[in-house]
Amino acid sequence: MKRFLITLLTIGLIFSFAYARIEQPAKLKTPVETQNRATSLTPKRNSPAYTFTKTPTAIIPNYYDYMIGSYNGLPLRVIPSHIEGGGYFMTYHGKNRSDSTRRMYYTYIDAGLNVVNNNTITNSQIHEGYGTIAVDPVSGKPFYAWHADTEPEDPVNPTYLEVPCVADPFYEGGYTGNFVDFGNIINNPYSLGGYDDNEFIWPTAVIGPSPVDNMRRVYVVSRNSTHHNTNESPSENPLIAYADFNGDMIEGDQQLTWSYVDIPELSAWNIDQQQFRRPFYSIAVDQLGNLYYAGFHIAYDGYGTDAPEIEEPKTDVFKCDNYGQGTWTRVSTWTDFPMENPPETPGSDTPAFSNQEDVPYADGDFGFTVYEAASGHCNTIVDGLNRVQSMGIWSLMSFVDGIYWPDMQYVKAFIYDPTSNEFEVKEIYPQKDPNDNYNDCFVPWDYEEPWGEPEYNEYVHDDGTVEYYLRTVGHFPFPYWDVTAADNAMSFHYNNAKLTEDNECGMMAAVWQNSWRARRYNAINDPTYSDYQNTPEIWIAVSPDHGNTWSEPIVIDNQTTLPEFEGIKPMWVYPADKVIFTRMEGKQKVGRLGFLFHNDNVWGAAALNQQVDGGQVMFMELEIVFPEGGPTPAADDLTQTPAVKLLEQNYPNPFNPTTTISYTMNKAGNANLSVYNVKGQLVNTLVNGTKQAGSHSVVWDGTDSNGNTVPSGIYFYRLSSGNHVETKKMMLMK
């Protein structure tokens, strides 16, 4: 096994920024500013208590400050507790100097939250980015994939990017980085749909069960950056590469057999010359082998700026129920909440909300609907009840002309139950009062009793005249305040709301950013929020019950979270894939949640035509007290017993010529005990078969599977039984 190495002609560096492949904007809505005093932020309930178990810690300086953890995945992954006691694997792209090439990095953080290893994945000096990571829940081996131009078709003008993939054997003691190189699992250009110029990039990886015994299946979905329509905008149909594996194969440096599948309906969207549809989806897999591709889409009848929207359900779940190899079916639904247009002032006949020509909207012609293009970087998860969940940003929007109100954008999630084939929308923030039986969802001007009567503020001028204005609850769930940034496509480029999976205790977290206060000062000149002019905030809501109910958010920022966040401007905040249960406090569960983010020296992304300023890649972890509810942890979890150790240290050690290895079986089952060299190559299999519960031992005489004596050195022996994997080290000394 050797370190993954890619060679590139030096001239390719000159053009590295020409093919960075940032996603191109979709059709965007038209923002309308609210009046100067019309919005107030009024949380109603107590937020969960939390403490820092790891204060924000810099990993490296970083001069590439856009989407460092990629678009749709979670780049921070919990290591299973039976592997080295747990910890985190992490990946991101970055430039450690302002004049360096953007590279892909991997990081190992041990159970004590120490950064043990942080390095580039490859030895190349080519432009890499938008990586993904998935961790095998059985063996703890991480897979990494990203895109890069590893095979330039033209050294003077490289065009197509490829998707390389590696896996890390991750030996006992935190030995990382000795990657198994699978090469380019997607070679572009790729032929599909009658076109030979498809470019599938921006990968996201997930791992699920396999139809093959003692295997898991890794899926890497990449999306098409090539458009085949007159809209000059990609439809981003996916290509999914998948392969079956187990931990022994990774430790043995075995190549995997990759297969490929597309989703025919989405491939047809990409080449449709009459109608334009663009998906904003992400991938998830459950423990039954069902593969999901879910999210939202936009649809227009024709091309060009004047093409009308197609009236159709745009919240979707694509499902394949045979490990990615079967038929894909789509289930869609409407997730709109029509609104009554409230009076502009108490008792007035003039409605408050009008179009740009001051023509009032009729009741039901506007309301809350998912803003698809501003929800394109969300992820999808399968919860512990085998339901599909995905977050999005619901905006107050006209249904007839595409106008929306940026200050009233709220975070919700849809839940799809494949058993009943039904959808449900859950409000994360803000939430409708449980006593409100009048409204279908939270209404920003009707959030207090009596329900059905809008809220107004009264302003008395110096001359004694009184002015009334609609009082609304505002929220701006983006990490930057300026809707005109990135050539008026800020909401498309900067959205980054993420959901964790739920753990064995039903604990989940929803994480997004909010710049409403900064927006009030910088865009609307409200002096009340002058302290927040350079303050992107992190908002964290938690659920104890698989996402059925959500807490009031925790808010972390450089104004109120002191001293931990003093001077920090967090951008591109990614939670870990799971909350780690730690203990009970009375009836409340307590869990730890890790975070990866970029601390921006100067607020804004240089990759989106803003100042090149640099920053740092950061890691932190919080311990959060969850609200009551959800499943009760198992007794073993409550006592916080350490991970079960079944494998004993060999004796003697060092040894010559023989040593005894002892192990315990908690219950009868299959056991595999094998010896590997330091390169991860299989040396000998000592046990492979069914064993009864109890203690067992075997003698190794220092020979390989062919009976040949092996040389002196360090060797690893690994016990695999069911979901339990354990590795220890020994030394043969002659």
Secondary structure in CASP SS format (residue, H / E / C, confidence):
PFRMAT SS
TARGET T0000
AUTHOR 0000-0000-0000
METHOD secondary structure of the structure
MODEL  1
M C 1.00
K C 1.00
R C 1.00
F C 1.00
L C 1.00
I C 1.00
T C 1.00
L C 1.00
L C 1.00
T H 1.00
I H 1.00
G H 1.00
L H 1.00
I H 1.00
F H 1.00
S H 1.00
F H 1.00
A H 1.00
Y H 1.00
A C 1.00
R C 1.00
I C 1.00
E C 1.00
Q C 1.00
P C 1.00
A C 1.00
K C 1.00
L C 1.00
K C 1.00
T E 1.00
P E 1.00
V C 1.00
E C 1.00
T C 1.00
Q C 1.00
N C 1.00
R C 1.00
A C 1.00
T E 1.00
S E 1.00
L C 1.00
T C 1.00
P C 1.00
K C 1.00
R C 1.00
N C 1.00
S C 1.00
P C 1.00
A C 1.00
Y E 1.00
T E 1.00
F E 1.00
T E 1.00
K E 1.00
T E 1.00
P E 1.00
T E 1.00
A E 1.00
I E 1.00
I E 1.00
P E 1.00
N E 1.00
Y C 1.00
Y C 1.00
D C 1.00
Y C 1.00
M C 1.00
I C 1.00
G C 1.00
S C 1.00
Y C 1.00
N C 1.00
G C 1.00
L C 1.00
P C 1.00
L E 1.00
R E 1.00
V E 1.00
I C 1.00
P C 1.00
S C 1.00
H C 1.00
I C 1.00
E C 1.00
G C 1.00
G C 1.00
G C 1.00
Y E 1.00
F E 1.00
M E 1.00
T E 1.00
Y E 1.00
H E 1.00
G E 1.00
K C 1.00
N C 1.00
R C 1.00
S C 1.00
D C 1.00
S C 1.00
T C 1.00
R C 1.00
R E 1.00
M E 1.00
Y E 1.00
Y E 1.00
T E 1.00
Y E 1.00
I E 1.00
D C 1.00
A C 1.00
G C 1.00
L C 1.00
N C 1.00
V E 1.00
V E 1.00
N E 1.00
N E 1.00
N E 1.00
T E 1.00
I C 1.00
T C 1.00
N C 1.00
S C 1.00
Q C 1.00
I C 1.00
H C 1.00
E E 1.00
G E 1.00
Y E 1.00
G E 1.00
T E 1.00
I E 1.00
A E 1.00
V E 1.00
D C 1.00
P C 1.00
V C 1.00
S C 1.00
G C 1.00
K C 1.00
P E 1.00
F E 1.00
Y E 1.00
A E 1.00
W E 1.00
H E 1.00
A E 1.00
D C 1.00
T C 1.00
E C 1.00
P C 1.00
E C 1.00
D C 1.00
P C 1.00
V C 1.00
N C 1.00
P C 1.00
T C 1.00
Y C 1.00
L C 1.00
E E 1.00
V E 1.00
P E 1.00
C E 1.00
V E 1.00
A E 1.00
D C 1.00
P C 1.00
F C 1.00
Y E 1.00
E C 1.00
G C 1.00
G C 1.00
Y E 1.00
T C 1.00
G C 1.00
N C 1.00
F C 1.00
V E 1.00
D E 1.00
F E 1.00
G E 1.00
N E 1.00
I E 1.00
I E 1.00
N C 1.00
N C 1.00
P C 1.00
Y E 1.00
S E 1.00
L E 1.00
G C 1.00
G C 1.00
Y E 1.00
D E 1.00
D E 1.00
N E 1.00
E C 1.00
F E 1.00
I E 1.00
W E 1.00
P E 1.00
T E 1.00
A E 1.00
V E 1.00
I E 1.00
G E 1.00
P E 1.00
S C 1.00
P C 1.00
V C 1.00
D C 1.00
N C 1.00
M C 1.00
R E 1.00
R E 1.00
V E 1.00
Y E 1.00
V E 1.00
V E 1.00
S E 1.00
R E 1.00
N E 1.00
S C 1.00
T C 1.00
H C 1.00
H C 1.00
N C 1.00
T C 1.00
N C 1.00
E C 1.00
S C 1.00
P C 1.00
S C 1.00
E C 1.00
N C 1.00
P E 1.00
L E 1.00
I E 1.00
A E 1.00
Y E 1.00
A E 1.00
D E 1.00
F E 1.00
N C 1.00
G H 1.00
D H 1.00
M H 1.00
I H 1.00
E H 1.00
G C 1.00
D C 1.00
Q C 1.00
Q C 1.00
L C 1.00
T C 1.00
W C 1.00
S E 1.00
Y E 1.00
V E 1.00
D E 1.00
I C 1.00
P H 1.00
E H 1.00
L H 1.00
S H 1.00
A H 1.00
W H 1.00
N H 1.00
I H 1.00
D C 1.00
Q C 1.00
Q C 1.00
Q C 1.00
F E 1.00
R E 1.00
R E 1.00
P E 1.00
F E 1.00
Y E 1.00
S E 1.00
I E 1.00
A E 1.00
V E 1.00
D C 1.00
Q C 1.00
L C 1.00
G C 1.00
N C 1.00
L E 1.00
Y E 1.00
Y E 1.00
A E 1.00
G E 1.00
F E 1.00
H E 1.00
I E 1.00
A E 1.00
Y E 1.00
D C 1.00
G C 1.00
Y C 1.00
G C 1.00
T C 1.00
D C 1.00
A C 1.00
P C 1.00
E E 1.00
I C 1.00
E C 1.00
E C 1.00
P C 1.00
K C 1.00
T E 1.00
D E 1.00
V E 1.00
F E 1.00
K E 1.00
C E 1.00
D C 1.00
N C 1.00
Y C 1.00
G C 1.00
Q C 1.00
G C 1.00
T C 1.00
W E 1.00
T E 1.00
R E 1.00
V E 1.00
S E 1.00
T E 1.00
W C 1.00
T C 1.00
D C 1.00
F E 1.00
P E 1.00
M C 1.00
E C 1.00
N C 1.00
P C 1.00
P E 1.00
E C 1.00
T C 1.00
P C 1.00
G C 1.00
S C 1.00
D C 1.00
T C 1.00
P E 1.00
A C 1.00
F C 1.00
S E 1.00
N C 1.00
Q C 1.00
E C 1.00
D C 1.00
V C 1.00
P E 1.00
Y C 1.00
A C 1.00
D C 1.00
G C 1.00
D C 1.00
F E 1.00
G E 1.00
F E 1.00
T E 1.00
V E 1.00
Y C 1.00
E H 1.00
A H 1.00
A H 1.00
S C 1.00
G C 1.00
H C 1.00
C C 1.00
N C 1.00
T E 1.00
I E 1.00
V E 1.00
D C 1.00
G C 1.00
L C 1.00
N C 1.00
R C 1.00
V E 1.00
Q E 1.00
S E 1.00
M E 1.00
G E 1.00
I E 1.00
W E 1.00
S E 1.00
L E 1.00
M E 1.00
S E 1.00
F C 1.00
V C 1.00
D C 1.00
G C 1.00
I E 1.00
Y E 1.00
W E 1.00
P E 1.00
D E 1.00
M E 1.00
Q E 1.00
Y E 1.00
V E 1.00
K E 1.00
A E 1.00
F E 1.00
I E 1.00
Y E 1.00
D E 1.00
P C 1.00
T C 1.00
S C 1.00
N C 1.00
E E 1.00
F E 1.00
E E 1.00
V E 1.00
K E 1.00
E E 1.00
I E 1.00
Y E 1.00
P C 1.00
Q C 1.00
K C 1.00
D C 1.00
P C 1.00
N C 1.00
D C 1.00
N C 1.00
Y C 1.00
N C 1.00
D C 1.00
C C 1.00
F C 1.00
V C 1.00
P C 1.00
W C 1.00
D C 1.00
Y C 1.00
E C 1.00
E C 1.00
P C 1.00
W C 1.00
G C 1.00
E C 1.00
P C 1.00
E C 1.00
Y E 1.00
N E 1.00
E E 1.00
Y E 1.00
V E 1.00
H C 1.00
D C 1.00
D C 1.00
G C 1.00
T C 1.00
V E 1.00
E E 1.00
Y E 1.00
Y E 1.00
L E 1.00
R C 1.00
T E 1.00
V E 1.00
G C 1.00
H E 1.00
F C 1.00
P C 1.00
F C 1.00
P C 1.00
Y C 1.00
W C 1.00
D C 1.00
V C 1.00
T C 1.00
A H 1.00
A H 1.00
D H 1.00
N H 1.00
A C 1.00
M H 1.00
S H 1.00
F H 1.00
H H 1.00
Y H 1.00
N C 1.00
N C 1.00
A C 1.00
K E 1.00
L E 1.00
T C 1.00
E C 1.00
D C 1.00
N C 1.00
E C 1.00
C C 1.00
G C 1.00
M C 1.00
M E 1.00
A E 1.00
A E 1.00
V E 1.00
W E 1.00
Q E 1.00
N E 1.00
S C 1.00
W H 1.00
R H 1.00
A H 1.00
R H 1.00
R H 1.00
Y H 1.00
N H 1.00
A C 1.00
I C 1.00
N C 1.00
D C 1.00
P H 1.00
T H 1.00
Y H 1.00
S H 1.00
D H 1.00
Y H 1.00
Q C 1.00
N C 1.00
T C 1.00
P C 1.00
E E 1.00
I E 1.00
W E 1.00
I E 1.00
A E 1.00
V E 1.00
S E 1.00
P C 1.00
D C 1.00
H C 1.00
G C 1.00
N C 1.00
T C 1.00
W C 1.00
S C 1.00
E C 1.00
P C 1.00
I E 1.00
V E 1.00
I E 1.00
D C 1.00
N C 1.00
Q C 1.00
T C 1.00
T C 1.00
L C 1.00
P C 1.00
E C 1.00
F C 1.00
E C 1.00
G C 1.00
I C 1.00
K C 1.00
P E 1.00
M E 1.00
W E 1.00
V E 1.00
Y E 1.00
P E 1.00
A C 1.00
D C 1.00
K C 1.00
V C 1.00
I E 1.00
F E 1.00
T E 1.00
R E 1.00
M E 1.00
E E 1.00
G C 1.00
K C 1.00
Q E 1.00
K E 1.00
V E 1.00
G E 1.00
R E 1.00
L E 1.00
G E 1.00
F E 1.00
L E 1.00
F E 1.00
H E 1.00
N E 1.00
D E 1.00
N C 1.00
V C 1.00
W C 1.00
G C 1.00
A C 1.00
A H 1.00
A H 1.00
L H 1.00
N C 1.00
Q C 1.00
Q C 1.00
V C 1.00
D C 1.00
G C 1.00
G E 1.00
Q E 1.00
V E 1.00
M E 1.00
F E 1.00
M E 1.00
E E 1.00
L E 1.00
E E 1.00
I E 1.00
V E 1.00
F C 1.00
P C 1.00
E C 1.00
G C 1.00
G C 1.00
P C 1.00
T C 1.00
P C 1.00
A C 1.00
A H 1.00
D H 1.00
D H 1.00
L H 1.00
T C 1.00
Q C 1.00
T C 1.00
P C 1.00
A C 1.00
V C 1.00
K C 1.00
L C 1.00
L E 1.00
E C 1.00
Q C 1.00
N C 1.00
Y E 1.00
P C 1.00
N C 1.00
P C 1.00
F E 1.00
N C 1.00
P C 1.00
T C 1.00
T E 1.00
T E 1.00
I E 1.00
S E 1.00
Y E 1.00
T E 1.00
M E 1.00
N C 1.00
K C 1.00
A C 1.00
G E 1.00
N E 1.00
A E 1.00
N E 1.00
L E 1.00
S E 1.00
V E 1.00
Y E 1.00
N E 1.00
V C 1.00
K C 1.00
G C 1.00
Q C 1.00
L E 1.00
V E 1.00
N E 1.00
T E 1.00
L E 1.00
V E 1.00
N E 1.00
G E 1.00
T E 1.00
K E 1.00
Q C 1.00
A C 1.00
G E 1.00
S E 1.00
H E 1.00
S E 1.00
V E 1.00
V E 1.00
W E 1.00
D C 1.00
G C 1.00
T E 1.00
D C 1.00
S C 1.00
N C 1.00
G C 1.00
N C 1.00
T E 1.00
V C 1.00
P C 1.00
S C 1.00
G E 1.00
I E 1.00
Y E 1.00
F E 1.00
Y E 1.00
R E 1.00
L E 1.00
S E 1.00
S E 1.00
G C 1.00
N C 1.00
H E 1.00
V E 1.00
E E 1.00
T E 1.00
K E 1.00
K E 1.00
M E 1.00
M E 1.00
L E 1.00
M C 1.00
K C 1.00
END
